[in-house]
C-alpha cells in the first residue's frame, strides 16, 4: 500500500535514517487492510523497528504480520511489540527464528496482557525457556490473555519448571485452543504439571508434546483430557445452539403473543366501536320513537280539540233543539189561547162565524205550514246530529288506528332491543371462547416447559454422575502415580493437595449449584401450577358471573314480556271500554257528561301508560349502561390477566435462563 510505504519513509527520514528498500518494497506491495505483511528473512535495523512500531498502533491496515528470521535485537523487539500493544487489526503474528530472550519474553508478556486482537502467535525457534524470570513474565501475560487461540512454542528450550509456569497460566486461561510444545525439554514433571492443569482448563483442544521425553501414559492422559475438552466443547456448542433456538422460540412466542394481544385489542376496539354505533343507532331510534310519540300526542291533542269542538257544536245543536221545543210549546199555548179565544168569540159572536171561520181556516193553514217548517228544521237538526256522531265515530277509529301504530312501533322497539341483547350475548360467548382458548394454550405451554425442565434435570444428573466417575478415576490415577514416584511427589505434594482441594471444592460448588438450580426449577414449576390453578379458578368465577348475567337478562326479558302482556290486556280493556262508551253514546245522548268523564279517565290512563313506558325504557337503558360498564370492567380484568400472563411468561423465561446459567455449562460461560 503506497500510503503505508510513504509513512514508513517519512518516519525513517524524521529519525535521520535511510529506509530499507526491501521493507519499503514489501510495504508498497501490501494488498489492503485484510492482507498479510510479510517481512520474513529481512534483516530489520533498529530504526526500521522503531518506524514499524510507530506505524502499527491503532487500526493499522495489516491483518497478519510475518517477522520470522529477521535477526531482531532486544531493543528492536521491544519497540515492535510496544507498537503492537495498542493495535486492533493484526490477527496473526509470526516471530519464529529471532532468538528472543529475557527482554523479548517480557515484551511478549506485556503484549499478551494489553493486545485484544491477536489470535495466533508463532514463537518457534527462540530461546524463551532459558530465562526463567522472562518466561515467568510471559506466562503471566498468557494467564491474563483471553483472546489468543493458537500459540506455537516449538524449540524454545522450555524445561519442567517452565512447563509448570505454563501449566499455572493455562489453569486460568479461557481462550487458548491450540498449544504446540514440540522439541522442548519438558520431561516427566512438566508433563504431569500439564496433565494436572488440563483438569481445570476446559478450552484447550490440541496440545503437541512430541520430542519432550514425556512418558506414554502422560501422553495418553493428555490425549484423554483433550478429547474430554473437545467433547465438552461440542456439548457446549450444542447447548448454545439449543439455547439460541429456545431464545428464538421464546422471541417468536412473544411476537405471537403480542400479535394475538394486538388482534384481541383490535377486536375489542371494533366491538367497542360497534357497540358505540349500536348505542348511537339505538339513541337515534329512541329519539325517532320519541318524536313519533310526540307527533301522536300532538295528533291526540288535535283530536281532543276536534272532539271539544264537536261537543260544543252538539251543545249548540241541543240548545237550538231546546229553543225550538220552547217555541213549539209557546206556539201550542198560543194556539190553545187562540182556540179558546175563537170559541169564546164563536159563542159570543155566532153571527160572524162565517167570516171568522174562513179567517181561522187561513190562520190554521199558516200554522200548519209553520209546523211543517219546524218539523223540517227538527229533521235537519237530527241529520246534523247523525253527521256529528259519524264524525265522532271516525275520530274514535283514528284513535284506535293511532294506538295500533303505537303498539306496532313499541313491538318494533322491543324487537330491536331483543336483537341488541342477542348481539351482546353473542359477544359475551365469543369473549368466553377466546378466554378458554387462551387458558388452554397457557396450560399447554406450562406442560411443555415442565417437560423440558425435567429433561434438563435428568441431563444434569447424568453430568453429575459422569463428574463423580471422573473424580474417582482421577483419585485412582493419583494413587498409582504416588506409588510410582514418591520422591517427586514429596516436592509437589503440597501443591497437588491444594489443587485437589480446589477441584473438590469446585466440584462440590458445582453440585450445590446444580441442586439449588433444580430446587429453584421445581419451585418455579410449583408456582406456575399455582398460577394456572388461580387462573382456572378466576375463569370459573367469570363463567359463573357470566351465567348470572345471562339469568339476569332472562329475568329482565320475562319482566318485559309480562309488562308487554299487561299493556296488551290494558289496551284491550281500553278498547272494550271505548266500544262500550261508543254504544252508550249512540244509545242515549243524555249520558254525554259521563262519557266525557270516562274519556278524561282514559286520557289519564294513557298518559300514565306512556309515562310508565317511558320509565321502563329509561330503566332498560340504565340497565344496559350498567351491563356495558360491567363489560368494560370485565375487559379491563381480562387485559390485566393477560398482562399477568405476560409477566408470568417473562418470569418463566428468566427462570429458564437462570437454570441454564446455573448448570455446569452456564457456570463455565459465566466464569468466562
C-alpha positions as CSV (number, residue, x, y, z in Angstrom):
1,X,0.0,0.0,0.0
2,X,1.6,3.3,-1.2
3,X,0.4,5.3,1.8
4,X,1.9,2.9,4.3
5,X,5.3,3.0,2.4
6,X,5.2,6.8,2.4
7,X,4.5,6.9,6.1
8,X,7.4,4.5,6.7
9,X,9.8,6.6,4.6
10,X,8.7,9.8,6.4
11,X,9.3,8.2,9.9
12,X,12.7,7.0,8.8
13,X,13.6,10.4,7.5
14,X,12.4,12.0,10.7
15,X,14.7,9.7,12.6
16,X,17.6,10.6,10.4
17,X,18.0,7.1,8.8
18,X,17.6,5.8,5.3
19,X,14.6,3.4,4.8
20,X,15.4,-0.2,3.9
21,X,14.5,-0.8,0.2
22,X,13.3,-4.3,0.8
23,X,11.0,-3.2,3.6
24,X,9.7,-0.3,1.6
25,X,9.0,-2.6,-1.4
26,X,7.1,-5.0,0.8
27,X,5.1,-2.2,2.3
28,X,4.2,-0.9,-1.1
29,X,3.2,-4.3,-2.3
30,X,0.9,-4.8,0.7
31,X,-2.7,-5.6,-0.5
32,X,-5.1,-3.7,1.8
33,X,-6.3,-3.9,5.4
34,X,-7.0,-7.7,5.2
35,X,-3.7,-8.6,3.7
36,X,-0.5,-10.2,5.1
37,X,2.6,-8.1,5.6
38,X,5.5,-10.5,5.0
39,X,8.9,-9.2,6.2
40,X,10.3,-12.6,6.9
41,X,14.1,-13.2,6.3
42,X,14.6,-9.4,6.2
43,X,17.4,-8.0,8.4
44,X,15.5,-5.2,10.2
45,X,17.5,-2.4,11.7
46,X,16.7,-0.7,14.9
47,X,15.4,2.4,13.0
48,X,13.1,0.2,10.9
49,X,11.8,-1.5,14.0
50,X,11.1,1.9,15.6
51,X,9.3,3.2,12.5
52,X,7.3,0.0,12.3
53,X,6.4,0.3,15.9
54,X,5.0,3.8,15.2
55,X,3.1,2.5,12.2
56,X,1.4,-0.4,13.9
57,X,-0.6,1.3,16.8
58,X,-4.3,1.7,16.4
59,X,-6.2,0.5,13.3
60,X,-3.2,-0.2,11.1
61,X,-4.2,-1.7,7.7
62,X,-2.5,-5.1,8.5
63,X,-4.2,-8.4,9.4
64,X,-1.2,-10.7,9.6
65,X,2.4,-9.8,10.3
66,X,5.3,-12.1,9.5
67,X,8.7,-11.3,11.1
68,X,10.4,-14.7,11.1
69,X,14.1,-15.0,10.8
70,X,14.7,-11.2,10.9
71,X,17.5,-11.2,13.4
72,X,15.7,-8.8,15.7
73,X,17.7,-7.2,18.5
74,X,16.3,-7.0,22.1
75,X,15.5,-3.2,21.6
76,X,14.0,-3.8,18.2
77,X,11.7,-6.5,19.5
78,X,10.7,-4.2,22.4
79,X,9.8,-1.3,20.0
80,X,7.9,-3.5,17.6
81,X,5.9,-5.3,20.4
82,X,5.2,-1.9,22.1
83,X,3.6,-0.7,18.9
84,X,1.5,-3.9,18.7
85,X,0.1,-3.5,22.2
86,X,-2.5,-0.9,21.1
87,X,-3.1,-2.5,17.6
88,X,-6.6,-3.6,16.9
89,X,-6.3,-5.2,13.4
90,X,-3.4,-7.7,13.5
91,X,-4.8,-11.2,14.0
92,X,-1.7,-13.3,13.4
93,X,1.9,-12.6,14.5
94,X,5.0,-14.7,13.4
95,X,8.3,-14.2,15.3
96,X,10.0,-17.5,14.7
97,X,13.8,-17.8,14.5
98,X,14.6,-14.4,16.2
99,X,16.4,-15.9,19.3
100,X,14.2,-13.9,21.7
101,X,15.5,-13.8,25.2
102,X,14.6,-12.2,28.5
103,X,13.6,-8.7,27.2
104,X,11.7,-10.3,24.3
105,X,9.8,-12.6,26.7
106,X,8.9,-9.6,28.9
107,X,7.7,-7.6,25.9
108,X,5.6,-10.6,24.7
109,X,4.0,-10.9,28.2
110,X,3.1,-7.2,28.1
111,X,1.7,-7.7,24.5
112,X,-0.4,-10.6,25.7
113,X,-1.8,-8.6,28.6
114,X,-2.7,-5.5,26.5
115,X,-3.5,-6.6,23.0
116,X,-7.1,-7.7,22.3
117,X,-6.9,-8.7,18.6
118,X,-4.0,-11.3,18.1
119,X,-5.5,-14.8,17.7
120,X,-2.4,-16.6,16.5
121,X,1.2,-16.2,17.9
122,X,4.2,-18.2,16.4
123,X,7.4,-18.2,18.5
124,X,9.2,-21.2,17.0
125,X,13.0,-21.4,17.3
126,X,13.5,-18.9,20.0
127,X,15.1,-19.2,23.5
128,X,12.3,-18.2,25.8
129,X,12.7,-21.1,28.2
130,X,16.3,-20.3,29.1
131,X,15.4,-17.2,31.0
132,X,13.2,-18.2,33.9
133,X,12.2,-14.7,35.0
134,X,11.4,-13.6,31.5
135,X,9.4,-16.8,30.7
136,X,7.5,-16.3,34.0
137,X,6.5,-12.8,32.9
138,X,5.5,-14.3,29.5
139,X,3.3,-16.9,31.3
140,X,1.7,-14.2,33.5
141,X,0.7,-12.4,30.3
142,X,-0.7,-15.6,28.8
143,X,-2.6,-16.1,32.1
144,X,-4.3,-12.7,31.7
145,X,-5.0,-13.0,28.0
146,X,-8.4,-14.0,26.8
147,X,-8.3,-13.7,23.0
148,X,-5.3,-15.8,21.9
149,X,-6.4,-19.1,20.2
150,X,-3.1,-20.6,18.9
151,X,0.4,-20.5,20.4
152,X,3.5,-22.1,18.8
153,X,6.4,-22.6,21.3
154,X,8.4,-25.2,19.4
155,X,12.2,-25.4,20.0
156,X,12.2,-22.8,22.8
157,X,14.3,-24.9,25.3
158,X,11.5,-25.0,27.9
159,X,12.3,-27.2,30.9
160,X,10.0,-28.8,33.5
161,X,10.0,-25.5,35.5
162,X,8.9,-23.5,32.5
163,X,6.2,-26.2,31.8
164,X,5.0,-25.7,35.4
165,X,4.7,-21.9,34.9
166,X,2.9,-22.6,31.6
167,X,0.6,-25.0,33.3
168,X,-0.3,-22.4,36.0
169,X,-1.1,-19.9,33.3
170,X,-3.2,-22.4,31.4
171,X,-5.3,-23.1,34.6
172,X,-6.6,-19.5,34.3
173,X,-6.6,-19.0,30.6
174,X,-10.0,-19.4,28.9
175,X,-9.3,-18.8,25.3
176,X,-6.3,-20.8,24.1
177,X,-7.3,-23.8,22.0
178,X,-4.0,-25.0,20.4
179,X,-0.6,-25.2,22.0
180,X,2.5,-26.6,20.3
181,X,5.4,-27.5,22.7
182,X,7.2,-30.0,20.5
183,X,11.0,-30.3,20.7
184,X,11.5,-28.8,24.1
185,X,12.8,-30.4,27.4
186,X,9.6,-30.7,29.4
187,X,10.2,-34.1,30.8
188,X,8.1,-36.2,33.3
189,X,7.5,-33.4,35.8
190,X,6.5,-30.9,33.2
191,X,4.1,-33.4,31.6
192,X,2.4,-34.1,34.9
193,X,2.0,-30.4,35.5
194,X,0.4,-30.0,32.1
195,X,-1.9,-33.0,32.8
196,X,-2.9,-31.5,36.1
197,X,-3.7,-28.2,34.5
198,X,-5.9,-29.8,31.9
199,X,-8.3,-30.8,34.7
200,X,-9.0,-27.0,35.2
201,X,-8.6,-25.8,31.6
202,X,-11.6,-26.8,29.5
203,X,-10.9,-24.8,26.3
204,X,-7.6,-26.4,25.1
205,X,-8.3,-28.8,22.3
206,X,-4.8,-29.5,20.8
207,X,-1.6,-30.0,22.7
208,X,1.6,-31.2,20.9
209,X,4.3,-32.8,23.2
210,X,6.4,-34.8,20.8
211,X,10.2,-34.7,21.4
212,X,9.9,-33.7,25.1
213,X,10.8,-37.0,26.9
214,X,7.3,-37.3,28.2
215,X,6.2,-40.9,29.1
216,X,3.5,-42.6,27.1
217,X,0.9,-42.8,30.0
218,X,1.1,-39.0,30.4
219,X,0.7,-38.5,26.7
220,X,-2.4,-40.8,26.9
221,X,-3.7,-38.8,29.9
222,X,-3.2,-35.6,27.9
223,X,-5.0,-37.1,24.9
224,X,-7.9,-38.2,27.1
225,X,-8.1,-34.7,28.7
226,X,-8.1,-33.1,25.2
227,X,-10.7,-35.4,24.0
228,X,-12.8,-34.6,27.0
229,X,-12.3,-30.9,26.3
230,X,-13.3,-31.4,22.7
231,X,-16.4,-33.4,23.7
232,X,-17.2,-30.7,26.2
233,X,-16.8,-28.0,23.6
234,X,-19.2,-30.0,21.3
235,X,-21.7,-30.2,24.2
236,X,-21.3,-26.5,24.9
237,X,-21.8,-25.7,21.2
238,X,-24.9,-27.9,21.1
239,X,-26.2,-26.4,24.3
240,X,-25.5,-22.9,23.0
241,X,-27.4,-23.8,19.8
242,X,-30.2,-25.2,21.9
243,X,-30.2,-22.0,24.0
244,X,-30.3,-19.9,20.8
245,X,-33.1,-22.0,19.4
246,X,-35.0,-21.7,22.7
247,X,-34.4,-17.9,22.8
248,X,-35.6,-17.7,19.2
249,X,-38.7,-19.8,20.0
250,X,-39.3,-17.6,23.1
251,X,-39.0,-14.5,20.9
252,X,-41.3,-16.0,18.3
253,X,-43.8,-16.9,21.1
254,X,-43.5,-13.3,22.4
255,X,-44.2,-12.0,18.9
256,X,-47.1,-14.3,18.5
257,X,-48.5,-13.3,21.9
258,X,-48.0,-9.6,21.0
259,X,-49.8,-10.2,17.7
260,X,-52.6,-12.1,19.4
261,X,-52.9,-9.4,22.0
262,X,-52.9,-6.7,19.3
263,X,-55.5,-8.7,17.4
264,X,-57.6,-9.0,20.6
265,X,-57.2,-5.3,21.3
266,X,-58.3,-4.6,17.7
267,X,-61.3,-6.9,18.1
268,X,-62.2,-5.2,21.4
269,X,-61.8,-1.8,19.8
270,X,-64.0,-3.0,16.9
271,X,-66.6,-4.3,19.3
272,X,-66.5,-1.1,21.3
273,X,-66.9,0.9,18.0
274,X,-69.8,-1.4,17.0
275,X,-71.3,-1.0,20.5
276,X,-70.9,2.8,20.2
277,X,-72.5,2.7,16.8
278,X,-75.3,0.5,18.1
279,X,-75.8,2.8,21.0
280,X,-75.9,5.8,18.7
281,X,-78.4,4.0,16.4
282,X,-80.5,3.0,19.4
283,X,-80.4,6.5,20.7
284,X,-81.4,7.8,17.3
285,X,-84.2,5.2,17.1
286,X,-85.3,6.2,20.6
287,X,-85.3,9.8,19.6
288,X,-87.3,8.8,16.5
289,X,-89.7,6.9,18.6
290,X,-89.9,9.9,21.0
291,X,-90.6,12.1,18.0
292,X,-93.3,9.7,16.8
293,X,-94.8,9.7,20.3
294,X,-94.7,13.5,20.4
295,X,-96.4,13.5,17.0
296,X,-99.0,11.1,18.3
297,X,-99.5,13.2,21.3
298,X,-100.0,16.2,19.1
299,X,-102.5,14.2,17.0
300,X,-104.3,13.2,20.1
301,X,-104.4,16.8,21.3
302,X,-105.7,17.9,17.9
303,X,-108.3,15.1,18.1
304,X,-109.2,16.3,21.6
305,X,-109.7,19.8,20.3
306,X,-111.8,18.5,17.5
307,X,-113.8,16.4,20.0
308,X,-114.3,19.5,22.1
309,X,-115.4,21.4,19.1
310,X,-117.9,18.7,18.2
311,X,-119.1,18.6,21.7
312,X,-119.6,22.4,21.6
313,X,-121.4,22.0,18.3
314,X,-123.6,19.3,19.9
315,X,-124.2,21.6,22.8
316,X,-125.3,24.4,20.4
317,X,-127.5,22.0,18.5
318,X,-129.1,20.8,21.7
319,X,-129.6,24.4,22.7
320,X,-131.2,25.0,19.4
321,X,-133.4,22.0,19.8
322,X,-134.4,23.1,23.2
323,X,-135.2,26.6,21.9
324,X,-137.3,25.1,19.1
325,X,-139.1,22.9,21.7
326,X,-139.8,26.0,23.7
327,X,-141.0,27.8,20.5
328,X,-143.3,24.8,19.8
329,X,-144.7,24.9,23.3
330,X,-145.2,28.6,23.0
331,X,-146.9,28.1,19.7
332,X,-149.1,25.4,21.1
333,X,-150.0,27.6,24.0
334,X,-150.8,30.4,21.6
335,X,-152.8,28.0,19.5
336,X,-154.7,26.9,22.6
337,X,-155.2,30.5,23.6
338,X,-156.3,31.4,20.1
339,X,-158.7,28.4,20.0
340,X,-160.2,29.5,23.3
341,X,-160.5,33.0,22.0
342,X,-162.2,31.7,18.9
343,X,-164.5,29.5,20.9
344,X,-165.4,32.4,23.1
345,X,-165.7,34.6,20.1
346,X,-167.9,31.9,18.4
347,X,-170.0,31.7,21.5
348,X,-170.2,35.5,21.7
349,X,-170.4,36.2,18.0
350,X,-172.1,33.3,16.3
351,X,-173.4,35.7,13.8
352,X,-169.9,36.5,12.5
353,X,-169.0,32.8,12.3
354,X,-168.8,32.5,8.5
355,X,-166.3,35.3,8.1
356,X,-164.2,34.4,11.1
357,X,-164.3,30.7,10.2
358,X,-162.6,31.5,6.9
359,X,-160.1,33.6,8.6
360,X,-159.5,30.9,11.2
361,X,-159.0,28.3,8.4
362,X,-156.5,30.6,6.8
363,X,-154.7,31.0,10.1
364,X,-154.8,27.3,10.6
365,X,-153.2,26.6,7.2
366,X,-150.5,29.1,8.1
367,X,-149.9,27.4,11.4
368,X,-149.7,24.0,9.7
369,X,-147.1,25.4,7.3
370,X,-145.2,26.7,10.3
371,X,-145.4,23.3,11.9
372,X,-144.1,21.7,8.7
373,X,-141.2,24.1,8.7
374,X,-140.4,23.4,12.3
375,X,-140.5,19.7,11.6
376,X,-138.2,20.1,8.7
377,X,-135.8,22.1,10.9
378,X,-136.0,19.3,13.6
379,X,-135.2,16.7,10.9
380,X,-132.3,18.8,9.7
381,X,-131.0,19.1,13.2
382,X,-131.3,15.3,13.7
383,X,-129.3,14.8,10.4
384,X,-126.7,17.1,11.7
385,X,-126.5,15.1,15.0
386,X,-126.1,11.9,13.0
387,X,-123.3,13.5,11.0
388,X,-121.6,14.7,14.2
389,X,-122.0,11.1,15.5
390,X,-120.4,9.8,12.4
391,X,-117.5,12.3,12.8
392,X,-117.2,11.2,16.4
393,X,-117.1,7.5,15.3
394,X,-114.4,8.4,12.7
395,X,-112.4,10.2,15.4
396,X,-112.6,7.1,17.5
397,X,-111.4,4.9,14.6
398,X,-108.5,7.3,14.1
399,X,-107.7,6.9,17.8
400,X,-107.7,3.1,17.6
401,X,-105.5,3.2,14.5
402,X,-103.0,5.5,16.3
403,X,-103.0,3.2,19.3
404,X,-102.4,0.3,16.9
405,X,-99.5,2.2,15.3
406,X,-98.1,3.0,18.7
407,X,-98.3,-0.7,19.6
408,X,-96.6,-1.7,16.3
409,X,-93.8,0.8,17.0
410,X,-93.4,-0.4,20.5
411,X,-93.2,-4.0,19.2
412,X,-90.5,-2.9,16.7
413,X,-88.6,-1.2,19.5
414,X,-88.8,-4.3,21.6
415,X,-87.6,-6.4,18.7
416,X,-84.7,-4.1,18.2
417,X,-83.9,-4.3,21.9
418,X,-84.0,-8.1,21.7
419,X,-81.6,-8.0,18.7
420,X,-79.2,-5.9,20.7
421,X,-79.5,-8.3,23.6
422,X,-78.7,-11.3,21.3
423,X,-75.8,-9.4,19.8
424,X,-74.5,-8.7,23.3
425,X,-74.9,-12.3,24.3
426,X,-73.0,-13.4,21.2
427,X,-70.1,-11.0,22.1
428,X,-70.0,-12.4,25.6
429,X,-69.9,-16.0,24.2
430,X,-67.1,-15.1,21.8
431,X,-65.1,-13.5,24.6
432,X,-65.7,-16.6,26.8
433,X,-64.4,-18.9,24.0
434,X,-61.3,-16.7,23.4
435,X,-60.6,-16.8,27.2
436,X,-61.0,-20.6,27.3
437,X,-58.6,-21.0,24.3
438,X,-56.0,-18.7,25.9
439,X,-56.1,-20.6,29.2
440,X,-55.7,-24.0,27.3
441,X,-52.8,-22.6,25.3
442,X,-51.1,-21.4,28.5
443,X,-51.6,-24.8,30.2
444,X,-50.0,-26.5,27.2
445,X,-47.0,-24.1,27.3
446,X,-46.7,-24.8,31.0
447,X,-46.7,-28.5,30.5
448,X,-44.1,-28.2,27.7
449,X,-41.9,-26.1,29.9
450,X,-42.2,-28.7,32.8
451,X,-41.3,-31.5,30.4
452,X,-38.2,-29.5,29.2
453,X,-37.2,-28.8,32.8
454,X,-37.5,-32.5,33.8
455,X,-35.4,-33.4,30.8
456,X,-32.8,-30.8,31.7
457,X,-32.7,-32.0,35.4
458,X,-32.1,-35.6,34.1
459,X,-29.3,-34.4,31.8
460,X,-27.7,-32.5,34.8
461,X,-28.0,-35.7,36.9
462,X,-26.1,-37.6,34.2
463,X,-23.4,-34.9,34.0
464,X,-23.0,-35.0,37.8
465,X,-22.6,-38.8,37.7
466,X,-20.0,-38.5,35.0
467,X,-18.2,-35.9,37.0
468,X,-18.2,-38.2,40.1
469,X,-16.8,-41.0,37.9
470,X,-14.1,-38.7,36.6
471,X,-13.3,-37.7,40.2
472,X,-12.9,-41.4,41.1
473,X,-10.7,-42.0,38.1
474,X,-8.5,-39.1,39.0
475,X,-8.2,-40.3,42.6
476,X,-7.2,-43.8,41.3
477,X,-4.6,-42.3,38.9
478,X,-3.2,-40.1,41.7
479,X,-2.8,-43.2,44.0
480,X,-1.0,-45.2,41.2
481,X,1.3,-42.2,40.4
482,X,2.0,-41.7,44.1
483,X,3.3,-45.4,44.4
484,X,5.5,-45.0,41.3
485,X,7.3,-41.7,42.1
486,X,7.3,-41.0,45.9
487,X,10.4,-38.9,45.7
488,X,9.0,-36.5,43.1
489,X,5.6,-36.3,45.0
490,X,7.4,-35.1,48.1
491,X,8.3,-31.8,46.3
492,X,4.9,-31.3,44.8
493,X,2.7,-32.9,47.5
494,X,1.5,-29.6,48.9
495,X,0.8,-28.2,45.5
496,X,-1.1,-31.4,44.5
497,X,-3.1,-31.3,47.7
498,X,-4.1,-27.7,47.2
499,X,-5.1,-28.3,43.6
500,X,-7.0,-31.4,44.7
501,X,-8.8,-29.5,47.4
502,X,-9.6,-26.7,44.9
503,X,-11.0,-29.3,42.4
504,X,-13.1,-30.9,45.2
505,X,-14.4,-27.6,46.3
506,X,-15.1,-26.6,42.7
507,X,-17.0,-29.9,42.2
508,X,-18.9,-29.5,45.4
509,X,-19.8,-26.0,44.4
510,X,-21.0,-27.3,41.1
511,X,-23.1,-29.9,42.8
512,X,-24.5,-27.4,45.2
513,X,-25.4,-25.0,42.4
514,X,-27.0,-27.9,40.4
515,X,-29.1,-28.9,43.4
516,X,-30.1,-25.2,44.0
517,X,-31.0,-24.7,40.4
518,X,-33.0,-28.0,40.5
519,X,-34.8,-26.8,43.6
520,X,-35.4,-23.4,42.0
521,X,-36.8,-25.0,38.9
522,X,-39.1,-27.2,41.0
523,X,-40.3,-24.2,43.0
524,X,-40.9,-22.3,39.7
525,X,-42.9,-25.3,38.4
526,X,-45.0,-25.3,41.6
527,X,-45.5,-21.6,41.4
528,X,-46.6,-21.9,37.7
529,X,-49.0,-24.7,38.7
530,X,-50.5,-22.5,41.4
531,X,-50.8,-19.6,39.0
532,X,-52.6,-21.9,36.5
533,X,-54.9,-23.1,39.2
534,X,-55.6,-19.5,40.2
535,X,-56.3,-18.6,36.6
536,X,-58.6,-21.5,36.2
537,X,-60.5,-20.5,39.4
538,X,-60.8,-17.0,38.1
539,X,-62.1,-18.3,34.8
540,X,-64.7,-20.4,36.7
541,X,-65.7,-17.3,38.7
542,X,-66.0,-15.3,35.5
543,X,-68.1,-18.1,33.9
544,X,-70.4,-18.2,36.9
545,X,-70.7,-14.4,36.8
546,X,-71.5,-14.6,33.1
547,X,-74.2,-17.2,33.8
548,X,-75.6,-14.9,36.4
549,X,-75.7,-12.1,33.9
550,X,-77.4,-14.3,31.4
551,X,-80.0,-15.3,34.0
552,X,-80.5,-11.6,34.9
553,X,-81.1,-10.9,31.2
554,X,-83.6,-13.7,31.0
555,X,-85.4,-12.4,34.0
556,X,-85.4,-8.9,32.5
557,X,-86.8,-10.4,29.3
558,X,-89.5,-12.2,31.2
559,X,-90.4,-8.9,33.1
560,X,-90.5,-7.1,29.8
561,X,-92.8,-9.8,28.3
562,X,-95.1,-9.7,31.3
563,X,-95.2,-5.9,31.0
564,X,-96.0,-6.2,27.3
565,X,-98.8,-8.7,28.1
566,X,-100.2,-6.3,30.7
567,X,-100.0,-3.5,28.3
568,X,-101.8,-5.5,25.7
569,X,-104.5,-6.5,28.2
570,X,-104.9,-2.9,29.3
571,X,-105.2,-1.8,25.6
572,X,-107.8,-4.5,25.1
573,X,-109.6,-3.3,28.2
574,X,-109.4,0.3,26.9
575,X,-110.8,-0.8,23.5
576,X,-113.7,-2.6,25.2
577,X,-114.4,0.4,27.4
578,X,-114.3,2.7,24.3
579,X,-116.7,0.4,22.5
580,X,-119.0,0.4,25.4
581,X,-118.8,4.2,25.7
582,X,-119.5,4.5,21.9
583,X,-122.5,2.2,22.4
584,X,-123.7,4.3,25.3
585,X,-123.2,7.5,23.3
586,X,-125.2,6.0,20.4
587,X,-127.9,4.7,22.8
588,X,-128.5,7.8,24.8
589,X,-127.5,11.4,24.3
590,X,-128.2,12.3,27.9
591,X,-125.0,10.3,29.2
592,X,-122.6,12.7,27.4
593,X,-121.3,14.1,30.7
594,X,-120.4,10.6,32.0
595,X,-118.8,9.8,28.6
596,X,-116.7,13.0,28.9
597,X,-115.6,11.9,32.4
598,X,-114.7,8.4,31.1
599,X,-112.8,9.9,28.2
600,X,-110.8,12.1,30.6
601,X,-110.1,9.0,32.7
602,X,-109.0,7.1,29.7
603,X,-106.7,10.0,28.7
604,X,-105.2,10.0,32.2
605,X,-104.7,6.2,31.9
606,X,-103.0,6.7,28.5
607,X,-100.7,9.3,30.0
608,X,-99.9,7.0,32.9
609,X,-99.2,4.2,30.5
610,X,-97.0,6.4,28.3
611,X,-95.1,7.7,31.4
612,X,-94.7,4.1,32.6
613,X,-93.5,3.0,29.2
614,X,-91.0,5.9,29.2
615,X,-89.9,5.0,32.7
616,X,-89.5,1.3,31.7
617,X,-87.4,2.4,28.7
618,X,-85.3,4.6,30.9
619,X,-84.8,1.7,33.3
620,X,-83.9,-0.6,30.5
621,X,-81.4,2.0,29.2
622,X,-79.9,2.3,32.7
623,X,-79.6,-1.5,33.0
624,X,-78.0,-1.6,29.6
625,X,-75.5,1.1,30.6
626,X,-74.7,-0.9,33.8
627,X,-74.2,-4.1,31.8
628,X,-71.9,-2.2,29.4
629,X,-70.0,-0.8,32.4
630,X,-69.6,-4.3,33.8
631,X,-68.5,-5.5,30.4
632,X,-65.8,-2.8,30.3
633,X,-64.7,-3.9,33.8
634,X,-64.5,-7.5,32.6
635,X,-62.5,-6.4,29.6
636,X,-60.1,-4.5,31.9
637,X,-59.8,-7.5,34.1
638,X,-59.1,-9.7,31.1
639,X,-56.4,-7.3,29.9
640,X,-55.0,-7.4,33.4
641,X,-55.0,-11.1,33.4
642,X,-53.2,-11.1,30.0
643,X,-50.6,-8.7,31.4
644,X,-50.1,-11.1,34.4
645,X,-49.8,-14.0,31.9
646,X,-47.1,-12.0,30.0
647,X,-45.3,-11.3,33.3
648,X,-45.5,-15.0,34.1
649,X,-44.1,-15.9,30.7
650,X,-41.2,-13.4,31.3
651,X,-40.7,-14.9,34.7
652,X,-40.6,-18.4,33.2
653,X,-38.1,-17.3,30.6
654,X,-35.9,-15.7,33.3
655,X,-36.2,-18.9,35.4
656,X,-35.1,-20.9,32.3
657,X,-32.1,-18.6,31.7
658,X,-31.2,-18.7,35.4
659,X,-31.4,-22.5,35.3
660,X,-29.3,-22.7,32.2
661,X,-26.7,-20.3,33.7
662,X,-26.8,-22.4,37.0
663,X,-25.9,-25.6,35.1
664,X,-22.3,-26.6,34.6
665,X,-22.4,-25.1,31.1
666,X,-23.8,-21.9,32.4
667,X,-21.2,-21.7,35.3
668,X,-18.4,-22.2,32.8
669,X,-19.8,-19.4,30.5
670,X,-20.2,-17.1,33.5
671,X,-16.7,-17.8,34.6
672,X,-15.5,-16.8,31.1
